[in-house]
Every structure is written in structure tokens, then in C-alpha cells.
């Protein structure tokens, strides 16, 4: 486990570490895991040093956690049938829905985008920003080993407020 950055670490990742802490209320213990989570797929593909970064598993894990937390909240609202819960969960956990919530919280600043993504403002692409949020939540889970930490981070950005 890599230590958190020191206060004099002027790297872009130290800035991202601080943004996650201030926006989501979560402080990574494993700095390398945080660095892996904030790099977009395109950034990794275009930067040789990061080509081995594992993106899809983090996104898949984060997506599953978000869906689980949405279902938990829907069940607390006393929605009666599994079909109704599934329909609402699907509506609230699409990459588009996740991206809109991430954009509302200005989370695009947390991620490291490739030059091409910067030029084209890829964070406006709902799939890209939704996947980034999934990766970050997956990384928070791995770092904390706690679904509660993920829920608190999502609460901090008002993710569950529609």
C-alpha cells in the first residue's frame, strides 16, 4: 500500500487526492490505487507507462456497488415489487444517470484526461464520466473494504438526490 502524498508533492495526482478528499469526503490510504482510479481509459492507452492499468474491473466493481446502494435505498422507500425496484434501479444506474450526477458535483476535475479528451471535453460524453465514477467507487471500496465508505462518498456528492 502506497502512502498518501506529502503536502509538498506537486504532482497532478496530489491535486486529485485533495479533490477526492474535499468533494467526496474520502481519503485514500493506497495512493497508487487512487492514481489508477483517476486515469481515464484513453489516458492509459495513450501513455505507455500506464498501459497495464486495470480499468474495466474497477468500473465493473464500482457499477455493482452503486447499483447495490441504489437498490438498498429503493427498498427503504418501501417499493413493493422486485420488478419496480429493478426498473427504478436500472433507470438510476445507467452510465448516463451516473454521469449527470457526477457532472452536477463537478467530478470531472477529479480525473486525469488524455490530451484528446481535454480538447474534446470528453467529460460531456455521458459514458466516459459515468465510467470514471464507477472506477472511483470501485477503488474506494478496495481501499476501504467498506461499502459504507462508498455510500458516504456518494452521499457527499448528493448522488442519491434526484
Secondary structure, DSSP 8 states (H G I E B T S, - for coil): ------TT--SHHHHHHHHHHHHH----S-HHHHHHHHB-HHHHHH-GGGTT---HHHHHHHHHHHHHHHHHHHHHTT---HHHHHHHHHHHSSHHHHHHHHHHTTGGGGSB--HHHHHHTGGGSHHHHHHHHHHHHHHHHHHH--HHHHHHHHHHTTTT--
